[in-house]
Amino acid sequence: MTTEIPVVVDSSSARPIPSMNVEPILHEVHHALEKLLATGESSMIDLRAMPLAPGEADEIQERLGAGEAVIHLDALGPSTLTETRYPGVWWVEHRNSDDAVMGLYIEIAHVPSIVFPATEDIEDGLGDLAENLNITDHSKGIDEL
């Protein structure tokens, strides 16, 4: 006669298996910061594209800490760009209009790229300002001024 013993798995105490990617990502930040200083070239790490276990993005953010500068933008939803305690390393979070996280990045740059306007946008702004000031000929180049 066989007696079966019921087995119940309690998943409430199960801990996620760490991805082991926190340290490599922080080393990647270190190398990107060296590259920024040596060449001026910016880098970006897309954390949503990385295989991270639950809580690991928070661990990375905690280890990078918070610095002095915070930039808030509103373009198709709110974005927050927080300089970490390491100048030149930015924690960048983009949300949609429903406040869901759409992008999570570490950007290594003097200033995050989203802050710099595109040349076309500057040209459009120049045209708008000229129109506002009733300037009819705003085609002069900077060398002609």
Number of C-alpha atoms within 10 A of each C-alpha: 3 4 5 6 6 6 6 6 8 7 7 6 7 8 9 9 9 13 12 12 16 18 10 10 16 15 12 15 20 15 14 22 24 14 16 17 14 9 9 12 14 19 19 18 18 12 17 13 10 12 13 16 15 13 11 17 18 10 12 18 15 11 13 19 14 18 15 10 12 14 12 11 13 12 11 10 15 17 22 17 22 22 27 21 15 15 16 19 27 28 22 23 17 20 18 15 11 8 11 11 15 12 15 19 18 26 25 28 22 17 16 22 14 11 10 10 9 11 9 9 11 12 11 12 12 14 17 13 13 15 13 9 9 10 11 9 9 12 10 8 7 6 5 6 5
